[in-house]
């Protein structure tokens, strides 16, 4: 082994005291593909090029999934050029980030879906938390590859996505935008975002200083991590870690497609669960004996529209939505209390334990007989830890009168439709066990506007439709399994 390494490292410099090795990009790729990267060694790429103030030049965008996904514009800067396992230069923060009582004023953005504070972090095989290797915040630690695709002649073509960041006086926003996976794969891409703040920025929901936000998540694993076709092997890790074995928590480990999720530990999680979700939390302060409950939902950062019309049919006057409550500590119980200006009986919910650490809350806002306008709800989630952990969240509902509401809407856990409202592109995700699902889009008169057979997750283009309300039906073997009303803006 030593002879082989000597041949490969002719241009490498080894700093034994710091356990650091300098190699070229080509040498690093050869080692990675052959499985010969040395453990516990920090590799430095000698010919890596750091971008100089490259700004996002695409058009402004608006995301209908959730306002937590900050639109890309010319205020975003490219964190690093297309690469595999690379990192940004050190980024100095214009604010102080409180990480479990330790003030942080600089960090590195790492291509592999995380930020680190002590040094750039190249590891492409995610570990479960706690992990003694580094201080890390990981919205999606996995083997990201932004180099594009190799064509038949071995040349790079296409786009493997980019990593952008934006600094404000009180927050850092990092976005991994449509990024592919190792080795040069772009058949599946994912978009996710991290925000850290000084604790007072409105970009993070009240009471938090960290936010994870997800758009369309399509893969979990690179080829060098035991994956095949973007899945299997070493699961992607979502969470944060201080390296001391005490201050950490794990949201989940994702290894497959689908929406299966049972919390930080337990069964294999499906990456489609993250689609359209926001997870926010507070890691400020030195108290580490009990982390308050986490909220996971695509509804926790938006005003929720409820359309009501000239009908007493509940399905046409109400909206059903789900959000998750997670206890980072095992075997805790939770209690939910609500205060609101909503008329009595209009808001109801059911608490369903999925595992010892994750609860699904199925909620309904029924606008039957309620005057149009805005209504407010504050939920307080309390655990039984020591000291007691408390998380609060405000929801805003807008009741909108719509005299044309005449088509029944039925919901099903077998599929998800988002973003809603949409400006044109609508993602539909259905359970893997449904064969050849078919999508049918109708207007409110019942006229069929689109029929399409889809895979378990696919986008349909509604940009040619006029702004308004439409009904999306999912059929399997010519039987309707659910109907959802969507808004085209």
N, C-alpha and C positions, 0 to 999 in steps of 0.2 A: 504493500500500500504506500509506503514512504517513497519508493522509487517512482510510482505512478504520479504521486503528488508533486514530486520534484520536476517531472517533465511538464506537467500542466502549469506549474506556477513559475515558469521561467521569468515572467514579467511581474511576479507578485512580490509584495513586501509583507512580511509577517511581523507584527508587533506583539511579541509573546506576553509581555507584561499586561497588555490590555486585551489579549485574546482577539486581536483584530487582524484581518487578512485583506490585502488589496489585490484585486484582480481586474481584468478587463471584462467588458460585457460578454464577449464571446466565450471567455474562459468560464465565467459564471454560468452561462447557459449550458455549456458542456457538462459541467459538474452537476447541475440541477437535473438535466435530462438523464444522466447516468446514475443518479441517486448517490453521488459521492460528496455532497456538501457535508462538511464536518459539523458535528453538533457543537453547540456552545461557542461558536465562532461568529463574530460580527464581520461580515464581508463589506468591503468598500470598493466601489466601482471606479476605477481610475479614469475611464474615458466617458463617464456620465456628464451630460451637459445640462446645466441649470438654466431654465428659461428666464429671460429678462423682461419682466413687466408686460407679458403677453395678455391682452384683455379679451374677454368674450366679445365676438363681433356678430353673433347671430341676432335674430330679431328678439324683441321682448316677448315673453311668454306668460301665460296665465294657466295655473294648474287648478282644475276643478275638484281634484281629489281632496285636498286639504290645504288650508292656508299655511300650514307649517312648511310646505315645500316652497322655498323662496325662489321667485322667478329669476332665471339667469338674465343678466344684462351687462352693459359695458363696465360696471363697477366690479365685476368678478375678474380675478387674475388666475392664469394657469399655474397650478401648483408644481407641475413637472411635465416634461415632454413625454410622449408615448414611451412606455417602458414595461418591464416586468420586475416586480419586487423592489422598485425604486422608492425614493423619498424626496421630499422637498428640501430646500435649504432651511435653516432654522428660521422660524417665524416669531418675531417679537410681538407680544400682545400689547395693545394700548390700554389694557385694563388688567386687573388681577382676577384670575380664576381660582376659586377656592376648591381644592380637591381633597376632601376629607380633612380639612383644617390646615393643609399645606398650600400656601400661596404660590401659584404658578404664573410666570410672566413670559414664557416662551415654550415652543413645542415644534414638533415635526409632523407633517402630514405624510402618511405612508400610503403607497399605492394600494396595498392590500387591505383597504377598508378600515383603517384605524388611525388614530393619532397617538404619539408617544411623547414623553416629556424629558427623558434622560438622554436618549440618543435615537438616531433614525433606526427603524425596526423593519427588517427585510423578511422576517419569517413568513413563509407561505403556507405552513401547516398549522392550522389553528389549534390552540390548546383550550381545554375547558378551564374555567375560572373556579378557584384561585390558581394563578400561574405566577411562579416566582421569578419569571424572566424579566419583566418590565412593568413600568407604569403605563397603562394603556386605557383609552376609551375607544370602544369598537362598535360602531353601528352595524358593521358586517365584516368581520375578519375572515377573509377567504383569499384564494389565489387569483387576484385580479391581474389581467393582462390587457393593456391598452394599446398594444402595438399594431393591431389590425389582423388581417388574415394573410396567410401565405398562398400565393397562386401556384399554378402547376409548374412554374419555372423557379420557384423558391423565392420570389420577390414578394415584399410586403405590399398588400393592397387593401383598400377599404379603411374603415375607421373602427378602432377598438374602444372608442369612448375617451373621455378626458376627466381629469380631476381639477375642479375649480375651487377657489376660496375667495372670501370677501371679509375684510375687517371693518368693523365700525368702532366707535369709541367704547361700546359696551358689549360687543359680541363678535365671535368668529363663526362664519358659516362655511362649511365644507361640503361640496357636492360631488359625488362620484356619478357621472352622467353617462348612462348607457354604456357601461363598461363590460368588456368581455372577460374571458377566463383563459388560463394557461392550458394549452400551448397554442397561441394565435387563434383562439376560437371567438367568433362573433355571431354564431348561429343563435345563441342565447345571450342577452345582455340585461343588466340590472341598473336601476337608478335609486340612489339613497342619499341621505343627507344627515350631517351632524351639525348641531349648534351648541356652542358653549358660551356662557355669558358671565357677567359679574353678578348675576342674580336679580337685576332690576330691569333687564331688557324685555320688552313685550313680545319679542319673537318666541320666547319660551313661555309656555303657559304658566299661570300664576303659581308661585311657590317653587319653581324649578330653576336650575342653572344649566341643565343639559337637556337636549331634545334629540331623539332619533326620529327621522321621517322617511317613509318609503313610498316609492311610486311602483313601478312594475318590476318585481323581482323574479328572475327566470332561471337562475342556476345557483349551485352551492359549492361546487368543488372543481378544482383544476386537475389536469392529467397527472401532475407530479405528486398529488395528494391522495392518490388511490382512486380518483374519480374516473368516470367514463360517461361521456356525453353530458358533462356538467353536474353529475350527481354521484352519490355514493362516497366511499372513501372516508376522509377526515371531514367531519361536519363543520360548517361555518359557525363561528361563535359570535353572539351578540351580547354585549354587556360592558362592564368596566372592571379594572383590576389595578391595585396599587403595588402588588408584588410582595406584600408582607404577610399574606395568608389570612388576614383579618378583614381588611377593608376591600370588599369586592362584592359584586353580584352579577349573576348571569341571567339574562332574559331567556335564552334558549340556545340550542344547537340544531342547525338546520342541515339536512342531508338529502332531502328528497323533494319532489314536486308535490303539489296538493296543499290542503289547508289544515292538515292535522297539527294540533298544538296542545300540549298539556303542561306548559310551564317550563321552569329552568332545568328540571331534570326529568328522567323517565323515558318515555318512548321517543322514537325519532320524529323530529318536527318537519313539517312541510313548508317550503319557502314561500308558497303562495299565501300563507297566512299573513305575511308581512305586507302584502299589497295594500296600499292606501292607508297604512296605519301610522299613528304617531305614538311614541313612548316618551314621556318626559319625567324627570326626577330631579331631586336636589341632593348634591353631594357636598354641600358646604358644611363647615363646622367640624369639630373634632369628635363628636359623638358617633361611635360606630357600633354600639351595642344592639341597635335595632334600626333597620332601614324601613322607612314607611312604605305602605303599599304603592305599587305602580299601576297606572292606568294605561290600557292599551286599546286604542280605538281610532277609526277613521272619522269619527264624529266629534272628537274632543276639541277641535280647533276651528269649527265652522258654526255659523248660524244654520239651524236645521229648518228647512222649509216644510210646512205641512199644508197641503192643499185641501180645501173643503168646498163643497158645492151644494146644489139643491138635491140632496139625497140624505137619507138616514142610514145608508149602508156603511158600516164601520170601516170596511176595507177602503172606501173612497174618502174617508174623512180622517184617516189616521196614518201614522208612519211608525214602522217597527225598526228598531236598530239595536245593535249589540255592542257592548264594550267589555273588555276584560279587566279583571283586577288580579294583580299578582302580588304574592307575599314572597320577597326574596328569602326569608327564613322558612324552614320546613315546619309543617304542622301548626301553623298559626291559623286562628280563625279571624274572620272579619265581620264588621257590622257596618251597615250603610244607613245613614239618615239623610233626609231631604228637607230643604226649605225652599219655598217658591211662591210666586204670585200666580201660579197656574190654578184654575178652578179645581175644586176637590173632585177627584176621580179621573181627571183627564190624563194624568201621568201614572203609569203603573210599571212595575218591574218584577222579575223573578230571578233569584240568585241560584245559579246552577254550579255546583262544584265539579270541575273537570279532573282535578287532581288535588293533592294536599297543598299545592302552591298556586293553583290557578283556578279562578272562578269566572264563568261567563254570566254576564248580566244581560238578560233579554228584556228590553224596555219598549214601551208603547206610549206614544202621545196621541190621544184621541181628541180631535178638534170638533166633534159633533156638538153643535149648539154653542160653540165658543165664538165670540166676536173676533174678526180679523185684527191682527196687531202682533206685537212682540210680547213674549212671555219668558220668564227667567227661572232657572232652576239651579240650585247649588247642592251638590252631593258631597257628603263628608264620609270618607271611608276610614275606619279605625280598626287597627289590629289589636291583638292581646299581648304584644311583646312588652319588654321592659327596657326603657320606658315605652309607653304606648306610642305607636306610630300613627300619624294622622295625615291624610291627603285629601285635599278639597278640589273640586272642579265645578266650574260654572258652565251651564248649557244655555243657549239662547234659541228659542223657537219662534219662527214667524208663521203665523196662521194667515194664509192667503186665500181669498175667495176666488173660486173658479167654477162658474156655472156650467161648464162643459164636462165636468167630471161625471162620466156615465159608464165607464168600463171597470169591471171588477179587477182588483189587483190581489194576487195571492203571493205570499212569500215562501221561500224554501231555503233551508240551509245547504242544499245541494249545489247552489250556484251563487256567484257574486257578480254584480254589474257596477262598474265604476269607470271614470269619475261621474258623479251625478250631482249637479248639472255637468254637462259636457259641452265643449265647443265644437265637437265633431268626432274625435276618435274615442270610441267606447270599448273598454276591455271587458270581456266576459270570461269568467273562470268557473268551470264546473268540476264536480268531483270526478276523479279518475275512473271510477267504476261505472260511469254512464257511457254507453256506447253510441257513437255518432250523434251527439246532440245537435239539434237544429235550432237556429235563432230565427224568430219571426218578429218584424217590427211593424206595428200598426199605428195609424193616427187615431184620434179619438172618435172618428166616425166608423172605425173598424176596417178601413181600407188597408190592404197589405202593401207595404212600401218596400220591404226587403225580406228575403228568405236566404239563409246561408247555413250550411253545415260546417261545424267548427271542431277543432281539437279541444283538449281539456282547457286550454287557455288561448284566446285569440282576440285580436282587435277587429272591430267593424267600423267602417267609415260612414258617419252620418252627416258629414260636412255639407252635403248637397241639400239636406233638408232645411226647411225654414225653421226659425226659432219657434219653440213651442213645446207642448207636452206630447209624448209618444209612449206607447206601451210595448215593452220588450218581453216576448214569450220564449220560454225554453221548452222544447219538445224532445222526447225520447220515444222512439217507436210510435210516432204519431200521437202520443199522449202528452198533454201539457203538464209539466212538473212545477211550473211557477210562472208568474207574470209580474213584472216590475215596471212601474211608471218612471220614466226618465224625462229630464228637462234638457232641451237643446237650446243653448244660448248663442 
